[in-house]
Amino acid sequence: MSEPILSVMRILHVTYSLAADQGGPTMVTTRVAAAQAGLGHDVTILTRQSATKETPLPEIAGSEKVRIERIPAQGTLAKIRGTDCREMLRSLVSSHDVVHVHNIWDPILIHAVNEARRQKKPTVLSPHGILTRWALSEKRLKKLVAMNLAYRRAIHRFDRVHALSRFEEDEMRVFGWTKPIGIVPNGVFLSEIDPLPAPGAFRAKHPELGNDPFILFLSRLHPIKGLPILVDAFQKVLARVPSARLVITGPDFGMQKPIEEQVARLGLSDRVHLTGPIFSKDKYAAMVDASCFCLPSGHEAFSVAIAEAMAARCPAVISEECHFPEAQDAGAGFVVQRTVDGVAEGLLKIMSDPAKGRAMGEAGRRLIEEKFTWEAVARALIKMYQ
């Protein structure tokens, strides 16, 4: 039974995009909003009009009440000046109790916090890992200029930061944030995942896999995600488990061609399969059929994909840089050094012992049920707002 809410809050979430190919923050925004609406709160998302497929709201009780307001495309100058969103922000901020901004690299952050401050409304910023030292080092000069021109001042105008982990809290202090930080992890909707697809559903769509055990990578094909390490580690796994396969799933962010070339160079083309991105039940079907989920990322504030894999009873091998120690603490997987040998060792512990893998999968499911659901996230964020 859900806990009763003490009072209904009117919550405005602001994000630059809900496009499905923009990674975790867009998915998080829709899930948080839906969970808060499911608790009985009045929730609106303000976003820019997307030119591509949008991340859908989850099919849970209350999500149909979430309003999505879209800013029409008016060009770069209108974005910078805020003329494209000024009237909408003025009206929406006035009719809501709190303004919660997701992500930072868009002028909408600046306009949203400025309007909220003008109307004396409390503000929360969810950077989603974008203000860590590693994230700021990418395209460093461009980001440094943007920070110095406008973004640093705007960020420091917020009342509170929402961090996904103790790691992100520490990184925000390094950034120079001195005001309150609330730590609330991401989660999953078990109602989106259950009932899980029947075993074999993913294999039926990919007959090239046969009945061979496979390792699943499901994330953006981006340099930070560690795919070259995984491919080299997989070659070591094959020496011990010659029937193993590797399935690489996700949208291309610059790594597909280099990985295809690496796979061909190592003579692994018949054992490594790149499927492109998959969504919804197809994603969970892959997790159900996989022997192991692997993410050797160089940086994660919090990976929803790891939580989803564990909810689907798939044991996980993840790098220390994923900052998800709970996986190993719960016996749901292995947290390993981000090296070829470290990843290979973790994978072999699971791939060579299917019974152990199944037990770890059950432990992961219990962990998610107890600690990492969007309903729990929504309640924690409401307390933060208050």
N, C-alpha and C positions, 0 to 999 in steps of 0.2 A: 504493500500500500504506500502511495506517495505521501510525503509529509505535507501538511497544509501550509500555505504561504500566509505570512502575517499581513501583508498588504500587497496590492497589485502595483508593480512598477511599470512605467512606460520607458522602454529601452530602445535607443537608436543605435544600431550598428552601422558603421561607415567603412566601406572598403572600395578600393579602386576598381575591382573586377570580381565577377563570379564565374569567369570563364573556366571550363573544366580542365583546360590544359595549363593552368597557371599554378598547379601544385597545391600543397597542403593548406595554406591560409584560406583559400576560397572555400574548400570543403569544411574547414573548421568554423568559419563564419556562419554557414548555413546550418551546421549541426548545433552550434551553441544557440543560435536564434530559435531553432525549432524546439530544442529542449526547454528553453526558457518559456516559450509560448505554451508548451505542454504542461508547465507548472502553473499556468494561469496568468502569466504576465502579458502585457501589451507590447509587441515587438515589431520593429520596422528595420529593414535593411536598405540603406542608400548606397547605390553603386553606379558605376558608369555603364552605359549601354554596351553590351558585348557583341563583337562581330562574329564570335564563334559560339559553339554549344556551351551553355551554362551548366554549372554544377547544380543538379536539382535539389530541392528540399527533400528530406527523407520522408517516407510515408509513415509517420507516427502521429498519434493523437495530438492535436494542437498545432501541427505544422501548417495546416491550411489557414491558420489565423495570422501567420507571418506575412506582413506586407512588404513587397519589394518595390522600391521607387528607383527608377533608372534615369540617370542624367543623360540627355541626348548628346550625341557627338557634335562638337562645335569647333574643333580645331585646337591646336597647341596653345595659341595665344589666349583663348578663352579659358583653357585649363589653368594657365599660369595666373591669370588675373582673377579667376574665380567667377567670371561672368556667366559661365555655364551652369554653376551650381549655387550661386549666392542666394537666389530667391528660395530654392528648395531647402537649403540649409536653414535659412532664417525661419521658415515655417515649421520645419520638422524639429529643429532644436527647441523651439518654443513650446511644442506640444509633447515633449518627452522629458523624463526626469534625469536621464543620464545619457551621455554620448560615449560610445565605446568604439574606438578606431582600431582597425586591423591593418597591419603592414604600414610602410612609411613612404616608399618611393613614388609618391604622386602628390601634386599640389593639394589634392583634396584633404590630406592630413592637415595642412596648414590652415586651409579655409575652415575646416570643421572645428579645430580647437580654438581658433580665433573667434568664431561665432559663438561657441559654447561659453567661452570666457566673457564675451560681451553680454551674454544673457545670464551669466552667473550660474551655469549648469555644470555639475561635476563631470569630469572626463577621465577615461581610462584608455591606455594605449596597450595593445597587444602587438609587440614587434615580431613575434613568430621567428625568433632567432636571427633577425636581420641586423641587430645592433651588436652582435658578438664581434670580437676582434677578427675572426676568420672572415665573416661575411663582409665586414667593412674593408678588408684587404683586397677583395675582388673588385676590379675596376677602381682601384684606390683613388686615383687622381680625380676622376669624375665625381666620386662620392664625397671626397674631401671638399671640392668646390661647392657642391650642393649643400653640404653641411654648413659650411662657413657663410654661404649666402642666405640661407633661410631655414633649413631643416633642424639644425641643432637648437636654435632658439624656440622653434615651434614645439619640438619634442619636450623641452624643459617647461613648457607651459601646461602640460598635462598634470593632473592631480596625483595619478597613481599609474604604475606600470604593472601589467599582468605578465609574469614570467611563467614559463612552462616547466621549469626545473630549478634546482639549486644552482646548477651550472649557469643557466641564463641569468639568474639573480646576480651571481658573482660577476658575470660579464657586464651587466648593466651598471654595477658599481664602478667597474673599470672605465666604462663609458663616461662616468661622471654624474650619474643619477643619484641624488641624495634624498629624494622623497620616498614615500612608502612603496613597497613592492609586495604584491600578493602572488604566491606560488600556487598555481592550479594547473595540473597536467591536462593534456587532451584525452579523449576517450573514444568509445564506440557506442553505437546503438545496437544492442543485441537483437532488437526487433528487425533491424535491417539485415542482419546476418542470418538469423534463424527463421525458418528451418534452413540449415545448411544444405547446399546442393548435394545430391546423392554422389557417393564415390564413383568415379569413372566418367562424370559429366564433362570434365575438362579434357580428359584423354579422348573421349568420343569426338570432340571437335579438333583434336590434334592427333590423328592416328599414327603419325610418325613417332610418337613417344612409345607406342606399344604398351607393355606392362613394366617398362624399366623404371626404377626409382629415379626421381629427379629433384634437383635443388632449384628453388624458385627465388629469383631476384625480381622484386616488384617495386619500382620507384622510377623517378626521372632518370634518363640516360644522360647524366651530367658528370663532369670530371670529379666532383667532390664525392660521388657515391661509391667510388672504389671498384668499379667494374674491371679494370685491368688486373687488380689484385685478385679478384674473385676468379677470373678466367685462369690465371696462373695457378691459383690454389686448386681449381677444379682439375687441372691436368694432374696434380699430385693425387687427388681423390681417385681418379681413373686408374692409377697404378694399383690401387688396393680394391676398388670397386669398379671393375671394368664395364659393368652394365649401367653405370650412372649416366645421367644426362643433366644438362643445365638449361633452364628456361629463363630467358631474360625478357621481362615484360615492362613496358612503360613508354612514355613519349620521348622522342629524341631531343635532347638539349645539347647536341654537339658531339656525342660519343658513339653513335651507332656505327659510322664508318670506321673509326679507329678500332672498335671492338671487332667488327667483322674482319678487318685486316689481321688483327691479333689472332683471332680464332683460326683463320685460314693458315697463318704462318705456323701455328702450333699443330696443324693437322687435326683440328677438333670440329670441323664443319659438320660432321655427321652426328655429333653429340651435343652441340650447342644450338639452341633454337631461339631466335629473336622474333617475338610475336607482335610487336607494336603495343600500344596501350590497350588495356581492357578495363571495363568498369562493372559496377553493380554485381550481380550474381555471378557473372563470368569470373570476376576477380576472386570471389570466395571459392568458386569451383576449383580454381588453380591451387588455392591454399589447401583445400581438402585433399586433393590428389598428390600434393607435393610431400616428399619425405622430410624436407627441411626448408625453411625460409632463411635467406642470408642477405644481410645488408652491412657490408664493410665500409660504411660511410666515414668520411673524414670530419663530418660535422652534422649533428642533429640537435636541435633544441628539444624536440620530442617528435618521434616518428609515429604517426597514426598507423602506417602500414605494419609496423611491428606489433602494435596492439591488435590490429585486425587479424594478423596471422595467428597470434596466440588465441584470440577468440574463436578462430576456426580450427583450433586444436593442432596447429602446425608448430613444431618446435623451431626455435630460432637460434641462429648463430649471428651475432652482431658485434661490431667493433666497440671498444671502450668509448670512442668518440660519439656513439649514439646516445650516451648518457641515459641508459635504461638499465641500471644495475638490478632492478627488481626482477628482470627476466631470469638471471642466474640465481638470485636469492630465493626465488620461488621454485627453482628446479625446472623452469620452463625452457631453458636453453643455455647457451654458453656466451659469455662476454669475453672476447678475445683481443689480443693485440692486432693492430691493423697492419699485419705483415702477411706475406704469402704463406709462410709456415704456420703462423698463428691461426689464420682462417682455415687452412687445410686441416689442421689438427682438430679444430672444433667440428668441422663438417664430417670428418671421419668418425668421430665419436658417435655421431648420430647415424650416418649412412651405413656403418658396419654393424649396427645393433638396432634393428627395427623395433624391437620390443621396448628398448630404452626410449626411442623416439616417440612412440605412442604414449608412454607414461609422461614424458615431458610435455607432450601436447595437452594432456588432461590437466597437468599442473598449470599450464598457461591459461587455459580456459577458466580455471578457478580464480586465478589472479585477476583477470579482466572483470569477471563477475563481481569480485569483492571491491576493487579499487578504481577501475578505469572505465566508467560509463559516462555518457554525455549527461545523463540526469544528475549524477554526482557533480560533474563539472558545472552545470547550470546553477545548482544550489550554492556552490562555493563562490561563483562569480556574483550572484545576487548578494551574498553576505559582503563581498568586497565593495560592491556599489554602495551599500548602506553604511 
